């Protein structure tokens, strides 16, 4: 009888608590190692390509670190595509306010790039997931209160689906996890391309 293979190390190349939370809720137990990539230095012709380029940059930097050799590294990045413009985190409260006034009553597409590196084999795969977000019409007072909370300054597109701006989102078309920061169905498919089943990465259930 052969012994079971040890569970692969999983490393998340992101400081996003939302992404970490999604992975943990799905039964995974990733370590976190922030890449330190200068996001402003990464460019691409379209929002979807930018999200993918950022994800690939983050994953590749962390995958190159000797201390993660043998691990699977996940890199993700999100931008909001509004009228073909890539909107990341707003620079300040003024920009966040202007952003919300431009978005309300309209729809944008949240693009999240995903890249998975298998540092044991040196192979990597990547793809972008897209989810349409329909924004409600918060009043100027509601926008001001939301911006004053500080939340929109720390997230792509200046909104969250699982935070204080949730009442201002009328609906989405696509994967809700992708809006929060990571598409678990896409992650499963990328892992499968590398020959890894996502259930093989589940942490042992707590007794």
N, C-alpha and C positions, 0 to 999 in steps of 0.2 A: 504494500500500500504506500503510495507516494505522499509526501507531506504537501500540504497546501502551500501555494506560492505566497510569499509575504505581500501584503498590500503595498502598492506603489505610493511613494511620496507624492503629494500634490502641493504645488506652490502657486499662490495667487500673486501675480505681479501688479498689485493695485492696493492702494490704501483705502479703497471704498468700503465702508462698513456695510453698505447695501449689497454689494456683490458677495462679500464674505457671508452675510446673512442668508442670501439665496442658496449658496453652496451648502451651508450647514443645514438648512431646512431640507435640502435634498439628500441628506445623509452623508455628505462629504465632510472631511476635516482638513482643509488646506492650511498650510503655513502661509504667512504673509511676508513678502519681501518686495519692498517698493523699488521701482526701477530707477527713479531719479531722472527720467528722460525729460529734456526740455521740450515741452509740447509746442511751444511757439516756433521752434525751429523745424517742425515737421509740416510739410505742405503737400497738397494734392489737388487735382482739378475739380473734384466734386466732394460734397459732404460725405457720401458713402465711402469714397476712396480715402478720404482723410481719416475717418474713423478706423478703417482697416489699417492704414499706414501707422497710426498711433498705437494700435493694439500690437501690431507686429514689432514695432520698435521696443515697446515695453517688454514683451515676451522675450525678444532676442537678447536684450541687455541682461535680464535676470538669468536666462538659460545659459549665458556665457560664464556665469559665476561658478567657480570650482566647487563651492559648498553645496550646490544644488545638483551636482552630477548624479544621474540616475533617476531624477525626479521628472514628473510631468509639470510643465509650467504653463499657466493660463494667463494671457494678457488680454485686456479688454479696454475699449474706450468708446465713449458715446458723444455724439454731436446731434443737435437738432437741425434738420434741413427745413428752412423756411424760405420759400421763394428762391431756392437754389443756393442760399447762403448757409454756411456752416456756423452754427451758434454753439459755442462751448459755455464755460462758466463766465458770467458777466464780470467785468473788471471792478465794478463798484455799484453802490445802491442806485445811482442815477441811471446807469446802463440797465440794471435789472428792472427798474420802473418803466423805462422806455420799451424794453423788450416785452413786458407783459401787456403794455398798452397796444403794441403792434400785433401780439398773438391773439388777444381775446376775440372770441367769435370766429376764429379761423382754425385751420388744421395745419399741422406740420408733420414731418416724418422723423421719428427718432431713429437714428442710425447707430448701431453698436457693432464695432469691429471686434472679432474674436480671433485669437491666435493661440494654438496649443503646440508647444514644443515638447518632444520626447528627447530629453537630454541623453538617454541611454543609446538611442539609435542615431541621434542627430537630425531626425526628420521633424518637419513641422507642417502644419496645415492651418488655413485661415479662411474666414468668410465673414460677411456682414449680414446682420439681421435688421429688418426694417419694420417699424410699427407706426401706423398713422395715429396721431393724437389729436382729438378734437377739443379745443379749448372752449371753456365757457366764457361768460362775460362778467367777470368780477368788476365791482365799482371801483372808482378811483380810491375810495377810502379802504376798500378791501385790499387793493394792490399795495397801497402805502403800508398797511398793517403787515402784509406778508413780507414785503421787502424789509421792514423794520425788524422782523423776526430773525433775519440773517440767513435763513435757510437757502434762498435762491442764489446766494453768492457762492455756494459750495457745490453746485450741481450743474451739469450740462443742460443748456436750454433754460436755466433759471426756474425750473419746476421739478417737483417730484410727484410720483403717482401714489406713494405710500407715506406722504408727510402732510404738512400744513396746506399745501396747494391742492390736495386731493379733491376738495369740494369745488374747485375751479376747473376740473377736467370733466367734460361732459361724456367722454367715452374714448375708446381706442379700437383700432382694427389690427389685430395681430397679437403677438405674444406680450403679455403684461410684464413678464420678467425682463424682457428686453428693454422696456422703458425704465425699470428700476435699475438696470445695469448689466444684466447678463441673461442670454437666452439659454435656458437649460436644454431644450430640444436641440438647438444648434450645437451646443457643447457635446451632447451625446453623439451626434453625427460626426463631429470632428474627431472625437476620441475613437470612434469606430474605424475611421479612416486610418488611424494609427494602430489599429489592432487591439484596442483597449475597450473592454465593456465597462460602462459606467457603474454597473452593479459590483464590479470587482474593486471599486474604489470606496464603496460604502464603509463607513466606520462601524465598528462593532456596536450593536444596540446596547444601551445602558440597561443594566438589570435593576 
